[in-house]
Amino acid sequence: MSDGFLTDDHHRLRQRVRAFAETEVAPHVAAMESSGRVETALAQLIAAQGWIGVTIDPAYGGMGAGHLAKTLIIEELARISGAMGAMAQASQLGTATIINYGNDDQKQRWLPQIAAGTCLPTIAVTEPGSGSHVLGMRSTARRTGRGARTHYVLTGRKSWIGNSHIGHLHAVVVRTGRGSRGLSAFGVEHDRPGLTATPYRPAMGLRGFGFGELILDRCRVPAANLIGQIGDGLAIAYSSSILYGRPNLTAVALGLHQAIVDQTVSFAQHRRRYNAPLAQLPTIRDKIGLLQQRLMTARILAYHAVHQLDHGQPCDHDLINAKYLNVAASRDSARDAMDIHAAAALHTDLPLERFFRDVQHLFAPAGTGDIQLHRLAEAALGLGHRQWSQRLAHLTRHHPDATQTRTSAPAHPTAPA
């Protein structure tokens, strides 16, 4: 049923990404698991395919393929490596800030580099004392100088920033005043004096993906790097999270969920009990049926939500629901798959324990599951505001007649230095 959302271009794109993931990504998974280091070269190779620019207008060298295409790319990467799926999705959030709020000069300066894979952007909103409570942030920007010499001096600490260790451009949201109109966003290049990424700390899962802290110590940024207007920071943070962050994490969860089902089905078909495959036991077969039911339902919700986004329809709540259900379903299926594997699941010679660890990372980003339920309750009670998918429909709407989905690498796939 989910195939009803997909065009021939979508199917070709999926086949290309799947082939790439199986041949280029899969051989690196074991090393990522054992080394405990951020995988830089593979991230650069993925970016060089042009896939970070999937929603960038072809006028800037992007694919112009829309949000459903973006979901397929992230899903297929995550099916092989949750870490690389997470890497691809995190860069999309930084891309969103420029697409949605960048001026013409910023789009001309940054979007072609992102589309070519020579620039990996990030978004830096979260702080140690303020996660989903964006207005609680304490990092600041102070204006200094006049005219062409105007700069902003940024000071503070950003935490749990996806691709913090490999990003080339950070969209940093900081406080420039009081209240909800007191936040602003700046593009901060990774090599600017005063910006430091703290040493990588290995985490429970998604090994190979770097998410950490960025320290801003009187980091001077030119006024030309202000994204949007002074006071647009909250809108930039919210719109990026809802329109990109939630569907992107949905796609990571979907890819991991598919990997969990594939692994469990293979295990049950080849593991023998009572002189027959484990899959012939009624209790095991019922559990597999439950995994498949969850996966099918999760995929329909995921594709439906981004299909709406591509068509300029109000869909904030669909995106929220898709993120909540996909993360919850993948975690539930990971637990049930562990039960089916029993003691065999505890060894690292099977990938299931990796999948189990990886899915635990998806609950908190772009709003915890509790935040998603809170937003859905607001919608049910009629307390919501105008949806971001309505406000920015002119930018999120996909125009398939204006461009053909590109499934091949860009003409200039130069990897970043």
Buried (B, 14 or more C-beta within 10 A) or exposed (E): EBEEBBEEBBEBBBEBBBEBBEEBBEEBBEEBBEEEBBBBEBBBBBBBBBBBBBBBBBEBBBBBBBBBBBBBBBBBBBBBBBBBBBBBBBBBBBBBBBBBBBBEEBBEBBBBBBBBBBBBBBBBBBBEEBBBEBBEBEBBBEEEEEEEEEBBBBBBBBBBBBBBBBBBBBBBBBBBBEEEBBBBBBBBBBEBEBBEBEEBEEBEBBBBBBBBBBBBEEBBBBBBBBBBEBBBBBBBBBBBBBBBBBBBBBBBBBBBBBBBBBBBBEBBEEBEEEEEBBBBBEEBEEBBEEBBEBBBBBBBBBBBBBBBBBBBBBBBBBBBBBBBBBBBBBBBBBEBBBEBBEEBBEEEEBBBBBBBBBBBBBBBBBBBBEBBBEBBEBBEEEEBEEBBBBBBBEBBBBEEEEBEBBBEBBEEBEBBE
